[in-house]
């Protein structure tokens, strides 16, 4: 015979379990998430070894970059490696000095006057709390300064379509996952920002995005530098329906300013690759205004055949 007291205990226990299961998990705060960031000494050594000995061009004057890394969405584990790489790359080559920031408070017209370039390091879902901050960001580039975006800088600005247009496209999935090694072609083999690749396509392990058709600015606006090599079955076989051209790196003019974006940078190891770091450094120097690079839109430029990746 089951006693009433026992039935009551079972009821209370069951109710407690249901309540615990139904209670939604509280999303960690940004402070809690970034507290886990770390770069091992071995990784730091590998990054330093991969950084170019010198910049492609000597700065015309001391330059300063603002590296912003706050995320409202997915948080990439490579953020601390990228922060370290970008900071040390500027210091080692004397191309620029870098301030690392994660507070929207930095986006004021007065504060931004000290910088030559904003670098968005894997930012996701950025949304400026104040209209004045959005305006300060947009005016900074339009008035002649630079913007450089790394990887998830294009998984961004859902509430700010004008910023999506500025970057050049918005994330729409990644059929080419971080565990795969993919083939890349040089859209413009002789372009100065592709000089590190020595006129040859290549293979690299990283996560590669495709972009929403309504957001991607395309070759009529962008100077395409690197794309996936869709001639390789390992790459083209990842999609049935979708774009047959998937750009990875590009530059373009924005008012009086300049924008460089690369989709490389999901994996920590990407920032230990000398060619990728040189490509990013050259892109930053273009955005800053020191490296003179042809940013004529691809559709209007005279470009030879792309350089495909070798057979794997």
GUVO-192799 format. One record per residue (C-alpha): x, y, z; residue in three letters. Coordinates in nm, 3 decimals, padded with zeros to 5 digits. Each point is the difference from the previous one (the first is absolute). Example, Ala and Ser with C-alpha at 12.3 -4.5 7.8 and 13.67 -1.06 7.14 Angstrom:
{atom {01.230, -00.450, 00.780}, Ala}
{atom {00.137, 00.344, -00.066}, Ser}
This chain:
{atom {00.000, 00.000, 00.000}, Unk}
{atom {00.140, 00.340, -00.105}, Unk}
{atom {-00.033, 00.253, 00.276}, Unk}
{atom {-00.135, 00.351, -00.077}, Unk}
{atom {00.324, 00.155, 00.124}, Unk}
{atom {00.198, -00.201, -00.256}, Unk}
{atom {-00.234, 00.107, -00.278}, Unk}
{atom {00.049, 00.360, 00.103}, Unk}
{atom {00.378, -00.037, -00.009}, Unk}
{atom {-00.013, -00.152, -00.350}, Unk}
{atom {-00.221, 00.284, -00.117}, Unk}
{atom {00.232, 00.263, 00.145}, Unk}
{atom {00.308, -00.166, -00.152}, Unk}
{atom {-00.165, -00.033, -00.342}, Unk}
{atom {-00.114, 00.361, 00.004}, Unk}
{atom {00.350, 00.113, 00.090}, Unk}
{atom {00.151, -00.198, -00.289}, Unk}
{atom {-00.252, 00.140, -00.249}, Unk}
{atom {00.059, 00.352, 00.127}, Unk}
{atom {00.378, -00.041, -00.033}, Unk}
{atom {-00.038, -00.134, -00.354}, Unk}
{atom {-00.238, 00.275, -00.104}, Unk}
{atom {00.210, 00.281, 00.142}, Unk}
{atom {00.191, 00.159, -00.291}, Unk}
{atom {00.376, 00.010, 00.022}, Unk}
{atom {00.132, 00.348, 00.050}, Unk}
{atom {00.226, 00.115, -00.283}, Unk}
{atom {00.351, 00.078, 00.121}, Unk}
{atom {00.087, 00.367, -00.004}, Unk}
{atom {00.264, 00.135, -00.234}, Unk}
{atom {00.227, 00.053, 00.302}, Unk}
{atom {-00.035, -00.367, 00.095}, Unk}
{atom {00.066, -00.117, -00.354}, Unk}
{atom {00.307, 00.212, -00.062}, Unk}
{atom {00.144, -00.100, 00.340}, Unk}
{atom {00.078, -00.340, -00.155}, Unk}
{atom {00.221, 00.150, -00.271}, Unk}
{atom {00.359, -00.118, 00.007}, Unk}
{atom {00.300, -00.046, -00.228}, Unk}
{atom {00.256, -00.258, 00.101}, Unk}
{atom {00.370, 00.087, -00.004}, Unk}
{atom {00.055, -00.255, -00.276}, Unk}
{atom {-00.267, 00.169, -00.211}, Unk}
{atom {00.150, 00.343, 00.067}, Unk}
{atom {00.342, -00.127, -00.109}, Unk}
{atom {-00.150, -00.146, -00.319}, Unk}
{atom {-00.179, 00.327, -00.078}, Unk}
{atom {00.312, 00.208, 00.054}, Unk}
{atom {00.198, -00.233, -00.226}, Unk}
{atom {-00.263, 00.038, -00.275}, Unk}
{atom {-00.015, 00.382, 00.007}, Unk}
{atom {00.182, 00.167, -00.290}, Unk}
{atom {00.338, 00.147, 00.083}, Unk}
{atom {-00.099, 00.335, -00.143}, Unk}
{atom {-00.301, 00.172, -00.150}, Unk}
{atom {-00.043, 00.009, -00.377}, Unk}
{atom {00.017, 00.381, 00.012}, Unk}
{atom {00.130, 00.239, 00.261}, Unk}
{atom {-00.278, 00.207, 00.158}, Unk}
{atom {-00.007, 00.361, -00.112}, Unk}
{atom {-00.050, 00.096, 00.365}, Unk}
{atom {-00.067, -00.181, 00.330}, Unk}
{atom {-00.323, -00.196, -00.035}, Unk}
{atom {-00.248, -00.123, 00.256}, Unk}
{atom {-00.268, -00.269, -00.029}, Unk}
{atom {-00.300, -00.077, 00.219}, Unk}
{atom {-00.059, -00.375, 00.026}, Unk}
{atom {-00.359, -00.072, 00.105}, Unk}
{atom {-00.105, -00.353, 00.097}, Unk}
{atom {-00.334, 00.006, 00.183}, Unk}
{atom {-00.256, -00.267, -00.094}, Unk}
{atom {-00.376, 00.004, 00.046}, Unk}
{atom {-00.034, -00.336, -00.175}, Unk}
{atom {00.234, -00.296, -00.048}, Unk}
{atom {00.338, 00.047, 00.169}, Unk}
{atom {00.297, -00.132, -00.197}, Unk}
{atom {00.275, -00.164, 00.200}, Unk}
{atom {00.259, 00.152, -00.235}, Unk}
{atom {-00.072, 00.355, 00.117}, Unk}
{atom {00.287, 00.015, 00.253}, Unk}
{atom {00.247, -00.143, -00.255}, Unk}
{atom {-00.113, 00.256, -00.255}, Unk}
{atom {00.024, 00.285, 00.252}, Unk}
{atom {00.352, -00.107, 00.091}, Unk}
{atom {00.104, -00.048, -00.363}, Unk}
{atom {-00.135, 00.337, -00.118}, Unk}
{atom {00.151, 00.185, 00.296}, Unk}
{atom {00.341, -00.166, -00.030}, Unk}
{atom {00.002, 00.030, -00.379}, Unk}
{atom {-00.030, 00.375, 00.025}, Unk}
{atom {00.267, 00.023, 00.269}, Unk}
{atom {00.250, -00.231, -00.171}, Unk}
{atom {-00.026, 00.164, -00.342}, Unk}
{atom {-00.057, 00.360, 00.120}, Unk}
{atom {-00.301, 00.014, -00.232}, Unk}
{atom {-00.229, 00.125, 00.279}, Unk}
{atom {-00.068, -00.014, 00.372}, Unk}
{atom {-00.321, -00.165, 00.119}, Unk}
{atom {-00.253, 00.056, 00.275}, Unk}
{atom {-00.220, -00.301, 00.085}, Unk}
{atom {-00.357, 00.083, 00.104}, Unk}
{atom {-00.338, -00.167, 00.062}, Unk}
{atom {-00.216, 00.290, 00.118}, Unk}
{atom {-00.224, 00.195, -00.235}, Unk}
{atom {00.105, 00.309, 00.193}, Unk}
{atom {00.305, 00.026, -00.228}, Unk}
{atom {-00.226, 00.099, -00.290}, Unk}
{atom {-00.015, 00.375, 00.042}, Unk}
{atom {00.111, 00.254, -00.256}, Unk}
{atom {00.248, 00.149, 00.244}, Unk}
{atom {00.159, -00.333, 00.101}, Unk}
{atom {00.026, -00.130, -00.356}, Unk}
{atom {00.204, 00.303, -00.107}, Unk}
{atom {00.312, -00.168, 00.137}, Unk}
{atom {-00.033, -00.308, -00.227}, Unk}
{atom {00.074, -00.068, -00.365}, Unk}
{atom {-00.184, -00.332, -00.023}, Unk}
{atom {-00.263, -00.206, 00.181}, Unk}
{atom {00.061, -00.376, -00.005}, Unk}
{atom {-00.302, -00.220, 00.073}, Unk}
{atom {00.133, -00.328, 00.141}, Unk}
{atom {-00.265, -00.272, -00.031}, Unk}
{atom {-00.274, 00.230, 00.126}, Unk}
{atom {-00.348, -00.152, -00.023}, Unk}
{atom {-00.336, 00.174, 00.023}, Unk}
{atom {00.141, 00.346, 00.066}, Unk}
{atom {-00.271, 00.251, 00.082}, Unk}
{atom {00.087, 00.350, 00.107}, Unk}
{atom {-00.200, 00.101, 00.311}, Unk}
{atom {-00.008, 00.366, -00.106}, Unk}
{atom {-00.062, 00.157, -00.343}, Unk}
{atom {00.298, 00.229, 00.062}, Unk}
{atom {00.228, -00.306, 00.024}, Unk}
{atom {-00.126, -00.136, -00.332}, Unk}
{atom {00.049, 00.341, -00.162}, Unk}
{atom {00.351, 00.031, 00.143}, Unk}
{atom {00.090, -00.342, -00.144}, Unk}
{atom {-00.141, 00.076, -00.346}, Unk}
{atom {00.143, 00.351, -00.017}, Unk}
{atom {00.344, -00.126, 00.104}, Unk}
{atom {00.029, -00.205, -00.320}, Unk}
{atom {-00.193, 00.228, -00.233}, Unk}
{atom {00.223, 00.294, 00.097}, Unk}
{atom {00.319, -00.178, -00.104}, Unk}
{atom {00.102, -00.256, 00.262}, Unk}
{atom {00.010, -00.381, -00.029}, Unk}
{atom {-00.191, -00.314, 00.098}, Unk}
{atom {00.143, -00.352, 00.009}, Unk}
{atom {-00.216, -00.303, 00.077}, Unk}
{atom {00.113, -00.346, 00.106}, Unk}
{atom {-00.222, -00.309, -00.049}, Unk}
{atom {-00.324, 00.056, 00.195}, Unk}
{atom {00.010, 00.374, -00.065}, Unk}
{atom {-00.251, -00.097, -00.271}, Unk}
{atom {-00.225, -00.188, 00.248}, Unk}
{atom {-00.103, 00.335, 00.124}, Unk}
{atom {-00.216, 00.312, 00.002}, Unk}
{atom {-00.346, -00.155, -00.034}, Unk}
{atom {-00.151, 00.328, 00.122}, Unk}
{atom {00.233, 00.219, -00.206}, Unk}
{atom {-00.034, -00.078, -00.373}, Unk}
{atom {00.219, 00.294, -00.091}, Unk}
{atom {00.285, -00.167, 00.190}, Unk}
{atom {-00.063, -00.331, -00.178}, Unk}
{atom {00.036, 00.185, -00.329}, Unk}
{atom {00.322, 00.154, 00.126}, Unk}
{atom {00.154, -00.339, 00.083}, Unk}
{atom {-00.117, -00.144, -00.333}, Unk}
{atom {-00.223, -00.291, 00.098}, Unk}
{atom {-00.174, -00.183, 00.283}, Unk}
{atom {00.042, -00.359, 00.119}, Unk}
{atom {-00.236, -00.265, -00.138}, Unk}
{atom {00.149, -00.327, 00.123}, Unk}
{atom {00.329, -00.185, -00.037}, Unk}
{atom {-00.021, -00.322, -00.201}, Unk}
{atom {00.380, 00.000, 00.010}, Unk}
{atom {00.052, -00.085, 00.366}, Unk}
{atom {00.299, 00.066, 00.223}, Unk}
{atom {00.103, -00.365, -00.007}, Unk}
{atom {00.060, -00.001, -00.375}, Unk}
{atom {00.295, 00.110, -00.211}, Unk}
{atom {-00.126, 00.199, -00.299}, Unk}
{atom {00.138, 00.117, -00.332}, Unk}
{atom {00.033, 00.373, -00.069}, Unk}
{atom {00.061, 00.187, -00.323}, Unk}
{atom {00.148, 00.343, -00.049}, Unk}
{atom {-00.258, 00.210, -00.184}, Unk}
{atom {00.272, 00.254, -00.071}, Unk}
{atom {00.338, -00.179, 00.005}, Unk}
{atom {00.207, 00.315, -00.054}, Unk}
{atom {-00.179, 00.219, 00.253}, Unk}
{atom {00.234, 00.142, 00.264}, Unk}
{atom {-00.218, -00.131, 00.285}, Unk}
{atom {00.048, -00.352, -00.144}, Unk}
{atom {00.378, 00.033, -00.038}, Unk}
{atom {00.067, -00.239, 00.290}, Unk}
{atom {-00.163, -00.287, -00.194}, Unk}
{atom {00.252, 00.038, -00.285}, Unk}
{atom {-00.257, -00.032, -00.275}, Unk}
{atom {-00.123, -00.344, 00.108}, Unk}
{atom {-00.325, -00.127, 00.145}, Unk}
{atom {00.028, -00.203, 00.318}, Unk}
{atom {-00.166, -00.230, 00.254}, Unk}
{atom {-00.076, 00.111, 00.354}, Unk}
{atom {-00.200, -00.135, 00.294}, Unk}
{atom {-00.264, 00.244, 00.121}, Unk}
{atom {-00.374, 00.065, 00.009}, Unk}
{atom {-00.128, 00.185, -00.305}, Unk}
{atom {-00.324, 00.196, -00.031}, Unk}
{atom {-00.246, 00.053, -00.275}, Unk}
{atom {-00.197, 00.327, 00.000}, Unk}
{atom {-00.363, 00.103, -00.017}, Unk}
{atom {-00.079, 00.094, -00.362}, Unk}
{atom {-00.184, 00.313, 00.112}, Unk}
{atom {00.309, 00.122, 00.187}, Unk}
{atom {00.299, -00.103, -00.212}, Unk}
{atom {00.127, 00.304, -00.192}, Unk}
{atom {00.161, -00.206, -00.278}, Unk}
{atom {00.274, 00.068, -00.256}, Unk}
{atom {-00.167, 00.320, -00.122}, Unk}
{atom {00.095, 00.158, 00.336}, Unk}
{atom {00.276, -00.218, 00.145}, Unk}
{atom {00.351, -00.076, -00.120}, Unk}
{atom {00.008, -00.375, 00.055}, Unk}
{atom {00.333, -00.138, 00.113}, Unk}
{atom {-00.049, -00.362, 00.115}, Unk}
{atom {-00.291, -00.240, -00.050}, Unk}
{atom {-00.074, -00.368, 00.050}, Unk}
{atom {00.128, -00.207, -00.292}, Unk}
{atom {-00.325, -00.159, -00.114}, Unk}
{atom {00.183, -00.204, -00.265}, Unk}
{atom {00.099, -00.242, 00.276}, Unk}
{atom {-00.254, -00.270, 00.087}, Unk}
{atom {00.085, 00.025, 00.371}, Unk}
{atom {-00.128, 00.358, -00.009}, Unk}
{atom {-00.285, -00.003, -00.251}, Unk}
{atom {-00.136, -00.328, 00.137}, Unk}
{atom {-00.099, 00.171, 00.325}, Unk}
{atom {-00.302, 00.169, -00.157}, Unk}
{atom {-00.278, -00.109, -00.235}, Unk}
{atom {-00.168, 00.336, -00.047}, Unk}
{atom {00.176, 00.322, 00.069}, Unk}
{atom {00.249, 00.251, -00.135}, Unk}
{atom {00.265, -00.134, -00.234}, Unk}
{atom {00.231, 00.283, 00.096}, Unk}
{atom {00.082, 00.031, 00.369}, Unk}
{atom {00.230, 00.296, 00.077}, Unk}
{atom {00.230, -00.010, 00.301}, Unk}
{atom {00.201, 00.325, -00.005}, Unk}
{atom {-00.071, 00.336, -00.160}, Unk}
{atom {00.055, 00.374, 00.020}, Unk}
{atom {-00.209, 00.296, -00.106}, Unk}
{atom {-00.033, 00.373, 00.030}, Unk}
{atom {-00.250, 00.147, 00.246}, Unk}
{atom {-00.044, 00.372, -00.044}, Unk}
{atom {00.349, 00.136, 00.056}, Unk}
{atom {00.091, -00.307, 00.204}, Unk}
{atom {00.112, -00.355, -00.069}, Unk}
{atom {-00.126, -00.343, 00.107}, Unk}
{atom {00.184, -00.334, 00.013}, Unk}
{atom {-00.179, -00.320, 00.095}, Unk}
{atom {00.117, -00.359, 00.022}, Unk}
{atom {-00.198, -00.306, 00.104}, Unk}
{atom {00.315, -00.173, 00.124}, Unk}
{atom {00.025, -00.016, 00.379}, Unk}
{atom {-00.238, -00.256, 00.152}, Unk}
{atom {00.281, -00.225, 00.125}, Unk}
{atom {00.280, 00.095, 00.240}, Unk}
{atom {00.249, -00.161, -00.237}, Unk}
{atom {-00.087, 00.249, -00.273}, Unk}
{atom {00.194, 00.261, 00.196}, Unk}
{atom {00.307, -00.223, -00.009}, Unk}
{atom {00.004, -00.004, -00.381}, Unk}
{atom {00.261, 00.246, -00.137}, Unk}
{atom {-00.178, 00.053, -00.333}, Unk}
{atom {-00.337, 00.071, 00.160}, Unk}
{atom {00.158, 00.243, 00.246}, Unk}
{atom {00.179, 00.182, -00.283}, Unk}
{atom {-00.327, 00.016, -00.192}, Unk}
{atom {-00.176, 00.148, 00.306}, Unk}
{atom {00.285, 00.244, 00.069}, Unk}
{atom {-00.005, 00.123, -00.359}, Unk}
{atom {-00.379, 00.037, 00.023}, Unk}
{atom {00.032, 00.205, 00.318}, Unk}
{atom {00.267, 00.220, -00.158}, Unk}
{atom {-00.231, 00.057, -00.296}, Unk}
{atom {-00.289, 00.090, 00.231}, Unk}
{atom {00.223, 00.235, 00.200}, Unk}
{atom {00.105, 00.173, -00.321}, Unk}
{atom {00.371, -00.085, -00.018}, Unk}
{atom {-00.008, -00.283, -00.255}, Unk}
{atom {-00.110, 00.123, -00.341}, Unk}
{atom {-00.217, -00.278, -00.143}, Unk}
{atom {-00.227, -00.003, -00.304}, Unk}
{atom {-00.355, -00.007, 00.136}, Unk}
{atom {-00.176, 00.034, -00.333}, Unk}
{atom {-00.302, -00.230, 00.007}, Unk}
{atom {00.074, -00.338, -00.156}, Unk}
{atom {-00.266, 00.050, -00.268}, Unk}
{atom {00.177, 00.316, -00.116}, Unk}
{atom {00.358, -00.124, 00.034}, Unk}
{atom {00.223, -00.168, -00.255}, Unk}
{atom {00.105, -00.325, 00.169}, Unk}
{atom {00.165, -00.311, -00.142}, Unk}
{atom {-00.128, -00.351, 00.066}, Unk}
{atom {-00.030, -00.100, 00.367}, Unk}
{atom {00.268, -00.224, 00.150}, Unk}
{atom {-00.157, -00.329, 00.106}, Unk}
{atom {00.114, -00.218, 00.287}, Unk}
{atom {00.224, -00.295, -00.085}, Unk}
{atom {-00.145, -00.350, 00.012}, Unk}
{atom {-00.008, -00.121, 00.357}, Unk}
